[in-house]
Amino acid sequence: MSEQDEKIQELERRINVLENYSKPSHPAKKWVWTMLGIVLGLFLVMFLIGVIQFISA
């Protein structure tokens, strides 16, 4: 093989590696969704407690 063929094969290998590369998930995004779920859960619980107290009064 000529030097040019070797360069082409190396470039094709690098392209394949880059195409198959998947970005790692962001741990901060998971943390934000967890905190949002906790806040909404607490809001829902407090809302239900308020409704129950209003109905009971």
N, C-alpha and C positions, 0 to 999 in steps of 0.2 A: 504494500500500500504506500501511496505517496504521503508526504507530510500534510498536504492539503486534505486528503481523505481522513487522516487521523484527527485533524482539527475539526472537520465537519462532524465526525462521530462524537468527539468530546463535547462539541456544542449541542448536538442532539441529546446527549446524555444529560447535560445540564438543564436543557429545556424540559425534559421529562421529569427531572427532579423538582423543578420549580412548578410545573403543572400539577404534580401530585402532592405538593406541599399544602397542608391545611393549616389555617391560622388557629392558634390555640385560643380557647374560650377565655374571656376576660373574667377573672374571679370577682372583680368589682361589680360587674353586671349581675351576677348571681346574688351578691350581698345586697344590692339595691332592691332586687325583687323580693328577697327574704324580709328585709325591713319594711317594705311596702305592704307585704302580706300581714306582718305582725301589727302594723299600725291600723290597717283596715279591719283586722280581726278584733282588736281592742275597741275600735270605734263601734263596730257592730254589737259587741257584747254590751257596751255602755248604753247604746241606743235601745237595745232590748230591755235592759234593766229600767231605763227611764220610761219606756212604754208600759211595762208591767206596773211600776209605781203609779203612773198616771191613771191607769185603769183601776187599780186597787183603791185609789183615794176617793 
